[in-house]
Amino acid sequence: MTLRGPQPDVVLDAIFREARSYNGYTDRPVAKADLHAIWDLMKWGPTSANQLPARLVWCVSDESKQKLADACSAQNQPKILNAPVSVIIGMDTEFHEHLPELFPHADAKSWFTGSAELRAASAFRNSTLQGAYFIIAARMLGLDTGPMSGFDADKVDAAFFADTPAVRTNFIATLGYGDPATIFARSPRPDFAKFNSIA
């Protein structure tokens, strides 16, 4: 049974109002089954023509987290090293090769063939959407995230995507069970009138 209509406050709080970005985590481990569970939720989020351009690298070993930290700012390095999991949300600029399988309703591959610029823009836009779905899926499963910039994308690409040159880094995030002592005071959010208009 699919729940339609407004959701109870406890759900809205878990996804948005009370959820936070964490700088550190408890010692509670994250199982590999949890990573699969996150993917099995986030893959259902909509992308244009079902492109699904995101390519995730789940850094669970100390070696992989160190390799990622070496490409990040000094401020972000300890966050990555100390998190149970650090995740690279990459984007495949040749996603169109998979469209005959993922979007069989039309010849969608032809829409992107011959235009690297269009593919790059679409891969960035839609993998960013998938990154948001990653955050929401993790929260719905009781986990917390710490999405961040503050890294050298070329270094991350060289370290993790050297064998898949069409894949580029979009952003990174930590994943685990958040330690409340590591969050800042809640930053303000504007009301509707400040950043919105109705045309």
Secondary structure, DSSP 8 states (H G I E B T S, - for coil): ----S---HHHHIIIIIS--B-S-B-S----HHHHHHHHHHHTTS--GGG---EEEEEE-SHHHHHHHHTTB-TTTHHHHHHSSEEEEEEEETTGGGGHHHH-TTTTTHHHHTT-HHHHHHHHHHHHHHHHHHHHHHHHHTT-EEEEE--B-HHHHHHHHSTT-TTEEEEEEEEEE-B-GGG---------HHHH----
